[in-house]
């Protein structure tokens, strides 16, 4: 079944993909634009791995327990199997050639449609308002991918229904935004009645915590903690314990970048070890000290590049702060982009977060407008430019993961 929210661009591309499969996988009619767009759509699907796919599977598995009709149960069981396949697809790298269309995008489209069909067929067997709601949310969440011309935009202002992941060992809600090949941009939603992010560590993943406006709490790294009442960026190497105590009195959103060349962007899904028995309260440290791994006052860095002028760029967190030979390291930069635009093509996947102003993004042949709180991904080696629109300065953050010992200047 074809979802009603699909764009003409998506339908036209899938028509070409289906024609290829019907004619012995003939690829001669696919051009570079088709391949570029297939990569963009594939990464849009990929960003649903521990969000829509995992949350929908969990919802369906929960609904099965109250179903007695054998036909309904069989269709729902098939839906969970397909949703699991969609989650597992994140293990695969998105190719840079025709296979992005004929293999990766084809599987995502086929399995997503089959999963929705299975849920809807289960409702035909027996009317169930819960299943109807699950199917509607699954379809509407995926419309954000297939309803575009290829460029998936994620926003960090709210927790989408059936689009988040509850970390069992920590009891916090994670919302995935953009997933690349080996790193991802997410946020943790911390309600006012929750103390914050419990102390934990990642065995094989690097991370950067990003405190933004209205932050008020303590950020913890190892045996130290720093008082934070303005935006900050805290680089976290693998195996180092970390967390955050929220004392703001209101709901708080904590953005973070996670990555690992040994795992993948989805590694946050399972590579979480909560701290065991406490060894005492962390000591108080200044944010920028070696004990806090030279963490940075992020709002100040953003203001600094904004004042420099058009197309200023600054590495805020260098790869050395999180890198190991096995996992690689994350690099975070801030950039002020003018109306003339800036080239953002990169040899590795780049994730961009808009923190101020509005802009026009062009990746390959696809264009769209973005504003504050929007996030998007730029696949490796895909031509990309970003330009300011309007009079307000455009400032973005971007993150890449690189092999140990590299830097973004060497990669580009």
Buried (B, 14 or more C-beta within 10 A) or exposed (E): EEBEBBBEBBEEBBEBBBEBEEEEEEBEEBEEEBBBBBBBBBBBBBBBBBBBBBBBBBBBBEBBEEBEEEEBBBBBBBBBBBBBBBBEBBEBEBBBBBBBBBBBBBBBBBBBBBBBBBBBBBBEBEEBEBBBBBBBBBBBBBBBBBBBBBBBBBBBEEBBBBBBBEBEEBEBBBBBBBBBBBBBBBBBBBEEEBEBBBBBBBBBBBBBBBBBEEBBBBBBBBBBBBEBEBBBBBBBBBEBBBBBBBEBEEBBBBBBBBBBBBBBBBBBBEBBEBBEEEEEEBEEBEBBEEBBBBBBBBBEBBBBBBEEEBBBBBBBBBBBBBBBEEBBBBBBBBBBBBEEBBEBBBBBBBBBBBBBBBBBBBBBBBEBEBBBBBBBBBBBBBEBBBBBBEEEBBBBBBBBBBBBEBBBEEBE
